[in-house]
Amino acid sequence: MKKSVFAAMSSILVLSAALAGCGGGGEKAGEQGNASKEQTSGPKELRMNMMSEPPTADPALAEDSTSSAVLRATFDGLTRIGEDGKPQPSVAEKIDVSEDGLTYTFTLRDSKWSNGEPVTAKDFEFAWKRALDPKTASNYSYQLYYLKNAEEYNKGKAKAEDVGVKATDDKTLVVTLKNPTPFFLELTAFYTYYPVNQKVVEGSDKWAGEAATHVGNGPFKMETWEHKSKLVLVKSDTYWDKDVVKLDKLNFSMVEDANTELSMFDNDDLDWSGAPLSALPTDAIPALKESGQMQTRPIAGTYLYKFNTEVPPFNNAKIRKAFGYAIDRKSIIDNITQANQEPAMGLVPPTMAVATSPYFKDGDVETAKKLLAEGMKEEGITKMPTLTLSFNTSEGHKKIAEAIQDQWKKALGVDIKLENKEWKVFLEDVNQGKFQIARSSWTGDYNDPYTFLDLFKDKDGGNNDTKWENPKYKELLNQSALEQDPEKRKQILAQAEAIFMDEMPAVPIYYYTHSYVKKDKVKGVVLDGLGFVDWKWADIQ
């Protein structure tokens, strides 16, 4: 999915991937937690904190966990991931799939936008082609490449009308895929596949930036957006399934400091603290674990450091691997994150793993020194310059960066400068290649290892900030899309991951867990196996 804003000891999204293999189901947030003052009258309001301002509320432009949480609340797709973690019909009332798995016909139910206008099949066709339009500059356009001619259109080699999505009437959307895609109905629940109101979008290029102009079709609608201060969503009276929505209001603070957030929770100013929208203070975790308040669950996500492979010294794979091998992941988990994470010795997390053994040894300083010396010799470097490690504002990111800074100094003798940036600025700079080493993360968009490997397929792919590309890697991923035998496909993907780990454009550090505390009165919040959060079924009791 998605880039996660915090993720020091958690990440934002959880689907069927929490179970082994490609089946599985989601689960509701646990019911234990702090006692709190009961809400005896008035609206049912859930109070949470976002560690950072959402960069956007436009489905075509979103690429991060905070934005995706807002979109999931304010929009609805053809399908929606249900309380059981599986895709279920949502705006689509009926779904027919051809025998060859290439044609999907979605019949839409009667539903409305938050401004009262009807949602039509044309809204979906417009939204998908808008995300693919090169002028939109969507970093997630590749998520639609499963459609026939979608990639060609995005790269200027086909016309919009060639793309395999067509509204044949207001209630019928016919979708033609490039290849059979077993997880396609999970994808139609993903935010890049959400519809947008064409008249609203074309009426103003700032439609998604303010509550007054934002129009969605989800269970909640925007009431207030005070930038960098608070965001308030209220139950939508035009939502097709409004009768199941129990919350009247979602009230989000925007406080960057994790200690302040936890204090707000302790003072009954918040009903929830920690993942999936922020992080618990690392210093508070031992006590929260001991008291039984903290809830933790694994999700399909990987905490990473990515390299800018277009600039020295990280244009050299041996130097990149030296920095990756020198990290002592277990000490970071034991002393900083402390939430039952696993050291990441590969890119793909355990719930989707294609490899049968780790690709390298944790904290292998001797091999790291050897690789660094070889890489420096190849590049004609006699002394490593001071390098910059960038991360977005978070206590957890800062502590991890400080620990790795110290490890690299001791193991490799390299001086590292730390650079902290606000989330939106950080994203923009990394997307523009203004970094040497940058903190990153990835959580699955759907329950398949391809969602991790596809990220690095194309040098110019919207979310591949490393600018690394490998022809054999691309060939294997293309081959996997055509392989119908699950075991053979897994072997092909394992070969691809081996290439990635041998060249290491990004360094896996640990696999995510979600850790949070909540009040007993909060029920029914759905956290799925990929880390996604959904408040459609949430309640305050």
QUIBEL-V747043 format. One record per residue. SS is DSSP state (h for helix, s for strand, l for the rest). Layout:
{{SS} {SS}}
This chain:
{{l} {s} {s} {l} {l} {l} {l} {l} {l} {l} {l} {l} {l} {l} {l} {h} {h} {h} {l} {l} {l} {l} {l} {l} {l} {l} {s} {s} {l} {l} {l} {l} {l} {s} {l} {l} {l} {l} {l} {l} {l} {l} {l} {l} {s} {s} {s} {s} {s} {s} {l} {l} {l} {l} {l} {l} {l} {l} {l} {l} {l} {l} {l} {s} {h} {h} {h} {h} {h} {h} {h} {h} {h} {h} {l} {l} {l} {l} {s} {s} {s} {l} {l} {l} {l} {l} {s} {s} {s} {l} {l} {s} {s} {s} {s} {s} {s} {l} {l} {l} {l} {l} {s} {s} {s} {s} {s} {s} {l} {l} {l} {s} {l} {l} {l} {l} {l} {s} {l} {l} {h} {h} {h} {h} {h} {h} {h} {h} {h} {h} {h} {h} {l} {h} {h} {h} {l} {l} {l} {l} {h} {h} {h} {h} {l} {l} {s} {l} {l} {h} {h} {h} {h} {h} {l} {l} {l} {l} {l} {h} {h} {h} {l} {l} {s} {s} {s} {s} {s} {l} {l} {s} {s} {s} {s} {s} {s} {l} {l} {l} {l} {l} {l} {h} {h} {h} {h} {l} {l} {l} {h} {h} {h} {l} {l} {l} {l} {h} {h} {h} {h} {h} {h} {l} {l} {l} {h} {h} {h} {l} {l} {l} {l} {l} {l} {l} {l} {l} {l} {s} {s} {s} {s} {s} {s} {s} {l} {l} {l} {s} {s} {s} {s} {s} {s} {l} {l} {l} {l} {l} {l} {h} {h} {h} {l} {l} {l} {l} {s} {s} {s} {s} {s} {s} {l} {l} {l} {h} {h} {h} {h} {h} {h} {h} {h} {h} {l} {l} {l} {l} {l} {s} {s} {s} {l} {l} {l} {l} {l} {l} {l} {h} {h} {h} {h} {h} {h} {h} {h} {h} {h} {l} {l} {l} {s} {s} {s} {s} {s} {s} {s} {s} {s} {s} {s} {s} {s} {l} {l} {l} {l} {l} {l} {l} {l} {l} {h} {h} {h} {h} {h} {h} {h} {h} {h} {l} {l} {l} {h} {h} {h} {h} {h} {h} {h} {h} {h} {l} {l} {l} {l} {s} {s} {l} {l} {l} {l} {l} {l} {h} {h} {h} {l} {l} {l} {l} {l} {l} {l} {l} {l} {l} {l} {l} {h} {h} {h} {h} {h} {h} {h} {h} {h} {h} {h} {h} {h} {h} {h} {l} {l} {l} {l} {l} {l} {l} {s} {s} {s} {s} {s} {s} {l} {l} {h} {h} {h} {h} {h} {h} {h} {h} {h} {h} {h} {h} {h} {h} {h} {h} {h} {h} {l} {l} {l} {s} {s} {s} {s} {s} {s} {l} {h} {h} {h} {h} {h} {h} {h} {h} {h} {l} {l} {l} {l} {l} {s} {s} {s} {s} {s} {s} {s} {l} {l} {l} {l} {l} {l} {h} {h} {h} {h} {h} {h} {h} {l} {l} {l} {l} {l} {l} {l} {l} {l} {l} {l} {l} {l} {l} {h} {h} {h} {h} {h} {h} {h} {h} {h} {h} {h} {h} {l} {l} {l} {h} {h} {h} {h} {h} {h} {h} {h} {h} {h} {h} {h} {h} {h} {h} {h} {h} {h} {l} {l} {s} {s} {s} {s} {s} {s} {s} {s} {s} {s} {s} {s} {s} {s} {l} {l} {s} {s} {l} {l} {s} {s} {l} {l} {l} {l} {l} {s} {s} {l} {l} {l} {l} {s} {s} {l}}
